[in-house]
Amino acid sequence: MENQRLKYLFLAFGWFIGIMTIMAQHPMTDQIILRYQEHQDPKIALQEMAQSVSKEEKKLAFVMYTEGFLLKECYKKNPAEDIKISWRDQSIEKLQQALLAQPDAATRDNIQKAQKFLLGTYFNDALIAARSFQSSNEALPYQLFEKFEKKIQQSQTDQPVNALKSQFYKKLAERHYELWQPADTILIHPKSCINLYQKVLLQDPTDCEALHNLAVLYYNIGVNKIKNVPSQAEMDQLIQLQEEAIGLFRQALPFAESTFQDCPKTLSQYKALMYIQKALGNDEAFERLQTEVQQLFPND
């Protein structure tokens, strides 16, 4: 995530440089930009544009681009206020209008970089919500991600939507796992985790993280089922719970084995498969894996 933010900051910097190097397209707008470089207050610059630039001039691509840039700077300086004022939404709309007004190549390039930066902030909002939601506001991350997708469609910007969607699903699954309480016999959160990781595998059937976490989830659900056996359970109930747990361990096994096909070998990957094989009574497979672990990870 930190690398992503640095990337967005770089794009924003490049956009700023772009504005400074393509002057003389509109003298009045150029003067406003020069003054903005001195006072660094985008609100003042927007006020100057509102007062000094005519309605017809505001339809020019470079002028709309400049206004979109200033709206974006307002958002950057006061993101908390944006909830009420919607500078970001206005900015991305104005940039799209500028793009449709047939700008020159340099302006078009700067517009597209600016759009990518703004789209990144919508995506970040969805990720933050995915990692921090509570059961009471579980719908919020989905709403924010839907908004992000709509902004992509509006801006017609090329984005790796499937990869970003998978990243979003993973963050949601991580949060559901955090919210899972051992006493939860209904398994609301674990089932949500499984559903989300299955969606990731629809995008990429070889996703190592999703495969590993599905193996861990099924195994942990099985272990949790055994741990929650009532102290006064009848023999028939004990047998049923044991069979259900074994069924979950069997579901975990193919996911754990899949991580050994295309994924880099890690200690956690070995441990998952070892524990699953042990739970299924496959002692020979467990001992073989244990020997490999001792050879590959002698210091762990």
Secondary structure as GFF3:
##gff-version 3
##sequence-region A 1 300
A	DSSP	alpha_helix	2	20	.	.	.	ID=ss1
A	DSSP	alpha_helix	27	39	.	.	.	ID=ss2
A	DSSP	alpha_helix	42	52	.	.	.	ID=ss3
A	DSSP	three_ten_helix	57	59	.	.	.	ID=ss4
A	DSSP	alpha_helix	61	77	.	.	.	ID=ss5
A	DSSP	alpha_helix	82	85	.	.	.	ID=ss6
A	DSSP	alpha_helix	87	100	.	.	.	ID=ss7
A	DSSP	alpha_helix	105	132	.	.	.	ID=ss8
A	DSSP	three_ten_helix	135	137	.	.	.	ID=ss9
A	DSSP	alpha_helix	139	155	.	.	.	ID=ss10
A	DSSP	alpha_helix	161	179	.	.	.	ID=ss11
A	DSSP	alpha_helix	188	203	.	.	.	ID=ss12
A	DSSP	alpha_helix	208	227	.	.	.	ID=ss13
A	DSSP	alpha_helix	235	262	.	.	.	ID=ss14
A	DSSP	alpha_helix	267	279	.	.	.	ID=ss15
A	DSSP	alpha_helix	283	296	.	.	.	ID=ss16
###
